[in-house]
Amino acid sequence: MTFWKIKDFSIKSRLRKNANSCFGTGFTLIELLIVIAILAVLATAVILVLNPAELIKQSRDANRISDLAALNSALALYLADVTSPSLGVCSATVARCTANNSGASPFTTRATCSVATSTAVSGTGWVDVDLTDISNGSPLAREPIDPVNNDTYYYAYACVNTGSSPNYIYELDTNMESVKFSSNGGSDVESKDGGDKNASSTAWFETGNAPALNL
């Protein structure tokens, strides 16, 4: 009986010793607070360096550039393929825009916007060209809309059907949101697009077939 008591005591003593050893090598409260503070500083530094808000804006701008490139290609194909094309209702004073309740237009010669949000490719979209007239059908399933689409960031379209040289010209405009793609940014597309709206305060990204992109 004494043997088992001694053995039992020895096991309990060893367990207590091991437990004390484990707790003895753990983090103190102060050490944990220091680690948390360091992690917080590192997280703040990462946020400042990466600037998630700017990255999101850059992503939206990349979509804008891609969207207008797709529309530009579709319109170019339409003009090359269709025998008697029409670029829509081409007003000399009013542009078609996907948003902009203020009514102002980004174009030089079209002072105001007529807001249209339809994405149809059959002639009733905000770019009112019937892309289904193309021999192999419309290359677009729908017309794109700006990722934000408000009074500041939207897509705009202006055109001329006849009566000028050359006939059937158009321009597509949009406003860049990020520092990177805006005028004077690292990947500036607004002042280097060959258009006429290049001043940093009023610059827009312009594409199309209009000479000097000056509609």
Beta strands, then each sheet from edge to edge (+ up, - down):
strand 1: 94-97
strand 2: 112-115
strand 3: 155-160
strand 4: 169-174
strand 5: 205-208
sheet 1: 2+ 1+ 3- 4+ 5-
end
